[in-house]
Structures are given as structure tokens and as C-alpha cells.
Amino acid sequence: MKRAYSVCLLALALAACASRPPKAGLPPGAAVVPKHGHHGHKTAPAEAAPETPQAQPAVDLAPVPFAQARAAFVRDTAARYGIDPSAIEATLAQAKVLDSVVAAMSRPAERVKPWSEYRPMFITQARIDGGRRFIDAHRDELMRVQARTGVPAEVIVAIIGVETSYGANTGRYKVLDALYTLAFNYPRSGDPAKAEREVRRELFFRDELAQLFALGKEEGFDVATLTGSYAGAMGLGQFMPSSYRQYAVDGDGDGKRNLFTDYDDAFASIANYFVKKGGWQAGGEVVARARLDDGREEFNPADWTPTWTLGDLAHRGYHAADPVQAGARATPVTLDGGDGKQYWLGFRNFYAITRYNNSKMYAMAVYQLSQAIAGKEIPAA
């Protein structure tokens, strides 16, 4: 919830999915937000910088012939998930390599947008009004999930609004085709500096393809018929197969986990992702406005975990401008607003939203959209 990242197209709904593919470092994954490139900027705005990647095991960069890689995939997936190899072969025989998916993944990164340009892409009057109508149409189901998990209905709805325009655009690609393409034909730039990241991305999608087979077995899906984004994210909340398996829940007790058309399941699963993956705290704060003392240097941590006490942050010149809970821990968030720098404190629930998409601006946009849907005043961009 997606999730983790973001290498997707603005035209595909300005969304980002749960569980992102590792970005050399970085899921989905399948984020449909502008890529965080550096075109047009000597340095990226602080709010656009991804978290510092964690150390990862070494990977073999030597090319593996397609037939060899495919045969190993069938063998390993069958053994790992207890699936008949002939069934995997029969399904893969239906898969197509899609040039459109390769082209989408190969598209150059866009100029990094500051907050003052980024937010208006997500928070529009049409999206706010759509969210209010969506809540009105599904109020009972949403209130049940809110009462059970502590995740506010408007936050769940804001995720769906950003990811799929309230279900209007859940993706037109066959998930099998998208993942097959990226698992065995992930685009290569030929740049040695990018080789490791490209190999890791391909291996990520190969694992997601294997997880798709496991999901089909567990849920009784015909995986050849499922549709989603060009990176393989599915349903109202755009879950990658691994996140679907790990975080999707049966919200209405019918014995199925259907994130495509069952709103009870979709709402409960998005909330469960926040709670289990992000540590969402019922009743907890998301963000608070802050001020930075004159002459003090901005603090942009490498990790967005809310590690610092208010006292720690005060020593660095940060002070909450809004009331906050005693004993709260936070991380500073800097945004390039239309009237200059904006300083915020992000708490545990802000961190939880960043687990859906590894971007501070995404998390802030989702939160502010949720507040607008709920009828609360939000600050100017």
C-alpha cells in the first residue's frame, strides 16, 4: 500500500499504490504520481527526497537468458507456494509482453514539483466533492471500519480518491501481462550506474508475479483475468499482490477478500494496512504546523520515523504552532509553499501514510484532502 516509490504516470490517476517496489531503495510499484527526478533543479526540494535506502544484499548483475529465468521462476514458484508447475506454465502461456508497460517504466523522470505545484494536482474541488459523495454513499461501512480500527473514514476515502478517483480508474492492464513484462523484460537504460537498481526492480516484479500466483490459489482468482495498473497494483486501494496477501482482510465476513468490488473488504484492508504496516494510532495526531527559529538550519532527517521528542526538536529550533499531545514524538517536515517555506511536525499517523507511498508530499496531500472532505479548513499551498 501500498503500497512504498514512485515511478508512475500522472495520467494514470495521480495515484500511488500500497507496497512500493524498492527504489534502489524503492509498491505499490505502481505509484501514479510524477516521478521524483531532478530535471530543472540543481537540488531536489527537501520534501521530495526519498528516505535513505537501507543496505540490501548484493545482487548478481550478470544477464540471465530469458528461458533460464522463466524456467527457474516456474520451478521456484511451484515449490514455494505448492502450485502445480504445469498450471503455472499454462497461465504464463497466456501472458503477453506489453510494449506500453515497458515504455511507461522507461519514461524519463519529470521535474520535481514543489509543494505549491504538487498539492493542486491532488486537492481539487472536484475531488473534495467526490469524496463527500463517496462517504455519503458508503457511510455505514466506513463507520464500522473506523470504529474497529481507529482509522478515520475520511482518510480511507482520501486514499481511494487519490489512488483510483473513488474507483473510477482502477487500471486497464491485465495484471498478469504487466507483471510478466516487468518480471522478465524490465527496461534497461544501458547506464552502468543504474544497472543495480534495474536488476533489483526486475527481481521485485518477478517476486510480485510469484505472489500473484499465490494470491490466485488462496482467493480462487483466475489471475489471467485480473486488471490493474501498469505496475500490477489492483483494486480500489491499488494493492500489489504481496500487499494483498499480507494486508487484505475480509471486511464483511463472506469468506473472501475482494478488493475489486467489495467495499467492506476494500475499506477494512486499507485501514488494516495503516495499522499493521504503519502503526496507525487511534485518535493520534497526523501533523501539526511548526515554526523554525530565525537563523536555525533546517533539519531533514534521512528516515521519516517520528523519532524526536518535542524537546529534541526545540533544541534544533522547531516549535509546534498548534497544540500537540504531551509526550508526542515527531519528525520535521519542510514544504516549499507558494509563500515560502512551510514547517510541520509529522507524527506516527503521518508516518503511517508514508508507508502507503514513500513521499512526504503524498502523505500531506492525502491528509489535507481528508480534512477537506471532512469539511475542515486546510492551509493554502
URCOR-V569263 format. One record per residue. N is the residue number from 1. RES is the residue in one letter. SS is DSSP state (~ for helix, > for strand, _ for the rest). PHI is phi in radians with two decimals (none if undefined). Layout:
N,RES,SS,PHI + N,RES,SS,PHI
This chain:
1,M,_,none + 2,K,_,0.15 + 3,R,_,-2.98 + 4,A,_,none + 5,Y,_,none + 6,S,_,-2.49 + 7,V,_,-2.21 + 8,C,_,-2.39 + 9,L,_,-1.74 + 10,L,~,-1.04 + 11,A,~,-1.15 + 12,L,~,-1.60 + 13,A,_,1.74 + 14,L,_,0.91 + 15,A,_,-2.11 + 16,A,_,-2.65 + 17,C,_,-1.78 + 18,A,>,-1.28 + 19,S,_,1.23 + 20,R,_,-1.51 + 21,P,_,-1.14 + 22,P,_,-1.07 + 23,K,_,-1.69 + 24,A,_,0.81 + 25,G,_,2.09 + 26,L,_,-1.18 + 27,P,_,none + 28,P,_,-2.57 + 29,G,_,none + 30,A,_,-2.11 + 31,A,_,-1.14 + 32,V,_,-1.93 + 33,V,_,-2.15 + 34,P,_,-1.00 + 35,K,_,-1.16 + 36,H,_,-1.54 + 37,G,_,-1.65 + 38,H,_,-2.15 + 39,H,_,-1.17 + 40,G,_,1.48 + 41,H,_,-2.27 + 42,K,_,-1.20 + 43,T,_,-2.40 + 44,A,_,-1.30 + 45,P,_,-0.97 + 46,A,~,-1.00 + 47,E,~,-1.29 + 48,A,~,-1.61 + 49,A,_,-1.22 + 50,P,_,-1.28 + 51,E,_,-1.08 + 52,T,_,-1.11 + 53,P,_,-1.09 + 54,Q,_,-1.38 + 55,A,_,-1.06 + 56,Q,_,-2.22 + 57,P,_,-1.08 + 58,A,_,-1.13 + 59,V,_,-2.13 + 60,D,_,-1.44 + 61,L,_,-1.54 + 62,A,_,-1.17 + 63,P,_,-1.07 + 64,V,_,-1.99 + 65,P,_,-0.97 + 66,F,~,-0.96 + 67,A,~,-1.05 + 68,Q,~,-1.19 + 69,A,~,-1.14 + 70,R,~,-1.16 + 71,A,~,-1.11 + 72,A,~,-1.13 + 73,F,~,-1.08 + 74,V,~,-1.08 + 75,R,~,-1.09 + 76,D,~,-1.23 + 77,T,~,-1.16 + 78,A,~,-1.07 + 79,A,~,-1.22 + 80,R,~,-1.21 + 81,Y,~,-2.02 + 82,G,_,1.16 + 83,I,_,-1.96 + 84,D,_,-1.06 + 85,P,~,-0.97 + 86,S,~,-1.16 + 87,A,~,-1.21 + 88,I,~,-1.12 + 89,E,~,-1.03 + 90,A,~,-1.12 + 91,T,~,-1.27 + 92,L,~,-1.09 + 93,A,_,-1.13 + 94,Q,_,-1.54 + 95,A,_,-1.35 + 96,K,_,-2.11 + 97,V,_,-1.45 + 98,L,_,-1.79 + 99,D,~,-1.08 + 100,S,~,-1.14 + 101,V,~,-1.23 + 102,V,~,-1.05 + 103,A,~,-1.11 + 104,A,~,-1.12 + 105,M,~,-1.26 + 106,S,~,-1.57 + 107,R,_,-1.09 + 108,P,_,-1.06 + 109,A,_,-1.14 + 110,E,_,-1.44 + 111,R,_,-0.99 + 112,V,_,-1.16 + 113,K,_,-1.60 + 114,P,_,-1.26 + 115,W,~,-0.95 + 116,S,~,-1.09 + 117,E,~,-1.74 + 118,Y,~,-1.21 + 119,R,~,-1.05 + 120,P,~,-1.07 + 121,M,~,-1.24 + 122,F,~,-1.79 + 123,I,_,-1.83 + 124,T,_,-2.13 + 125,Q,~,-1.10 + 126,A,~,-1.10 + 127,R,~,-1.25 + 128,I,~,-1.13 + 129,D,~,-1.11 + 130,G,~,-1.09 + 131,G,~,-1.14 + 132,R,~,-1.16 + 133,R,~,-1.13 + 134,F,~,-1.12 + 135,I,~,-1.09 + 136,D,~,-1.05 + 137,A,~,-1.31 + 138,H,_,-2.27 + 139,R,~,-1.03 + 140,D,~,-1.08 + 141,E,~,-1.11 + 142,L,~,-1.15 + 143,M,~,-1.17 + 144,R,~,-1.13 + 145,V,~,-1.16 + 146,Q,~,-1.05 + 147,A,~,-1.14 + 148,R,~,-1.41 + 149,T,~,-1.96 + 150,G,_,1.47 + 151,V,_,-1.52 + 152,P,_,-1.05 + 153,A,~,-0.98 + 154,E,~,-1.17 + 155,V,~,-1.26 + 156,I,~,-1.04 + 157,V,~,-1.18 + 158,A,~,-1.08 + 159,I,~,-1.03 + 160,I,~,-1.14 + 161,G,~,-1.15 + 162,V,~,-1.28 + 163,E,~,-1.27 + 164,T,~,-2.40 + 165,S,_,0.90 + 166,Y,_,1.05 + 167,G,_,1.60 + 168,A,_,-1.31 + 169,N,_,-2.44 + 170,T,_,-1.65 + 171,G,_,1.93 + 172,R,_,-1.94 + 173,Y,>,-1.51 + 174,K,>,-1.21 + 175,V,~,-1.05 + 176,L,~,-1.02 + 177,D,~,-1.13 + 178,A,~,-1.07 + 179,L,~,-1.24 + 180,Y,~,-1.07 + 181,T,~,-1.04 + 182,L,~,-1.35 + 183,A,~,-1.30 + 184,F,~,-2.20 + 185,N,_,-2.44 + 186,Y,_,-1.06 + 187,P,_,-1.09 + 188,R,_,-1.96 + 189,S,_,-1.46 + 190,G,_,1.46 + 191,D,_,-1.53 + 192,P,~,-0.98 + 193,A,~,-1.20 + 194,K,~,-1.80 + 195,A,~,-1.06 + 196,E,~,-1.12 + 197,R,~,-1.06 + 198,E,~,-1.15 + 199,V,~,-1.13 + 200,R,~,-1.09 + 201,R,~,-1.11 + 202,E,~,-1.06 + 203,L,~,-1.16 + 204,F,~,-1.03 + 205,F,~,-1.23 + 206,R,~,-1.15 + 207,D,~,-1.15 + 208,E,~,-1.11 + 209,L,~,-1.11 + 210,A,~,-1.09 + 211,Q,~,-1.13 + 212,L,~,-1.09 + 213,F,~,-1.11 + 214,A,~,-1.10 + 215,L,~,-1.08 + 216,G,~,-1.04 + 217,K,~,-1.13 + 218,E,~,-1.24 + 219,E,~,-1.79 + 220,G,_,1.30 + 221,F,_,-1.44 + 222,D,_,-1.49 + 223,V,~,-1.13 + 224,A,~,-1.27 + 225,T,~,-1.83 + 226,L,_,-1.26 + 227,T,>,-2.11 + 228,G,>,-3.02 + 229,S,_,-1.37 + 230,Y,_,-1.21 + 231,A,_,-1.80 + 232,G,_,1.66 + 233,A,_,-1.48 + 234,M,>,-2.28 + 235,G,_,1.40 + 236,L,_,-1.05 + 237,G,_,-1.78 + 238,Q,_,0.99 + 239,F,>,-1.58 + 240,M,_,-1.24 + 241,P,~,-0.93 + 242,S,~,-1.12 + 243,S,~,-1.23 + 244,Y,~,-0.99 + 245,R,~,-1.14 + 246,Q,~,-1.48 + 247,Y,~,-2.07 + 248,A,_,-1.17 + 249,V,_,-2.31 + 250,D,_,-1.50 + 251,G,_,-1.41 + 252,D,_,-2.08 + 253,G,_,1.26 + 254,D,_,-1.62 + 255,G,_,1.48 + 256,K,_,-2.23 + 257,R,_,-2.06 + 258,N,_,-1.99 + 259,L,_,-1.60 + 260,F,_,-1.57 + 261,T,_,-2.31 + 262,D,_,-1.73 + 263,Y,~,-1.15 + 264,D,~,-0.99 + 265,D,~,-1.17 + 266,A,~,-1.12 + 267,F,~,-1.10 + 268,A,~,-1.12 + 269,S,~,-1.29 + 270,I,~,-1.09 + 271,A,~,-1.10 + 272,N,~,-1.10 + 273,Y,~,-1.07 + 274,F,~,-1.06 + 275,V,~,-1.23 + 276,K,~,-1.37 + 277,K,~,-1.49 + 278,G,~,-1.84 + 279,G,_,1.24 + 280,W,_,-0.94 + 281,Q,_,-1.89 + 282,A,_,-1.02 + 283,G,_,1.36 + 284,G,_,-1.38 + 285,E,_,-1.35 + 286,V,_,-1.79 + 287,V,>,-2.47 + 288,A,>,-2.46 + 289,R,>,-1.15 + 290,A,>,-2.45 + 291,R,>,-2.24 + 292,L,>,-1.99 + 293,D,_,-0.97 + 294,D,_,-0.98 + 295,G,_,1.46 + 296,R,_,-1.59 + 297,E,_,-1.38 + 298,E,_,-1.09 + 299,F,_,-2.00 + 300,N,_,-2.08 + 301,P,_,-1.08 + 302,A,_,-1.29 + 303,D,_,-2.16 + 304,W,_,-1.65 + 305,T,_,-1.10 + 306,P,_,-1.30 + 307,T,_,-1.60 + 308,W,>,-1.66 + 309,T,>,-1.26 + 310,L,~,-1.09 + 311,G,~,-1.16 + 312,D,~,-1.00 + 313,L,~,-1.22 + 314,A,~,-1.09 + 315,H,~,-1.10 + 316,R,_,-1.64 + 317,G,_,1.72 + 318,Y,>,-1.68 + 319,H,>,-2.39 + 320,A,>,-1.17 + 321,A,_,-1.65 + 322,D,_,-2.01 + 323,P,_,-1.07 + 324,V,_,-2.32 + 325,Q,_,-1.19 + 326,A,_,-1.09 + 327,G,_,1.39 + 328,A,_,-1.18 + 329,R,>,-2.01 + 330,A,>,-2.60 + 331,T,>,-2.21 + 332,P,>,-1.30 + 333,V,>,-2.23 + 334,T,>,-1.95 + 335,L,>,-2.19 + 336,D,>,-1.58 + 337,G,>,-1.48 + 338,G,_,-1.13 + 339,D,_,-1.89 + 340,G,>,2.03 + 341,K,>,-1.15 + 342,Q,>,-1.99 + 343,Y,>,-2.02 + 344,W,>,-2.37 + 345,L,>,-1.97 + 346,G,>,-1.78 + 347,F,_,-1.75 + 348,R,~,-0.95 + 349,N,~,-1.29 + 350,F,~,-1.19 + 351,Y,~,-0.99 + 352,A,~,-1.05 + 353,I,~,-1.18 + 354,T,~,-1.16 + 355,R,~,-1.24 + 356,Y,~,-1.29 + 357,N,_,-2.60 + 358,N,_,-1.34 + 359,S,_,-2.63 + 360,K,~,-1.16 + 361,M,~,-1.18 + 362,Y,~,-1.02 + 363,A,~,-1.07 + 364,M,~,-1.19 + 365,A,~,-1.11 + 366,V,~,-1.05 + 367,Y,~,-1.13 + 368,Q,~,-1.18 + 369,L,~,-1.07 + 370,S,~,-1.07 + 371,Q,~,-1.18 + 372,A,~,-1.12 + 373,I,~,-1.07 + 374,A,_,-1.35 + 375,G,_,1.50 + 376,K,_,-1.64 + 377,E,_,-1.29 + 378,I,_,-2.10 + 379,P,_,-1.22 + 380,A,_,-1.16 + 381,A,_,-1.26
